[in-house]
């Protein structure tokens, strides 16, 4: 296995914004992983919380979802 440590420049346009968010040169599998797991966490966290905690407002569930999405995405993106 040959690893190329040179980071490619970001593409232009919308794809360039994606490159800056997830890292230029990410493969399809990496992009899928960085998208799928945070979405699952963003859905699962407030669903789990709704069964465990009583009395949360809608904004608390939204913040819970956003935090779960963001933290999971950061862990996945920075782990490889």
Secondary structure, DSSP 8 states (H G I E B T S, - for coil): -----------STHHHHHHHHH-TT--HHHHHHHHHHHHHHHHHHHHHHHHH--S--HHHHHHHHHHHHHHHHHHHHH--
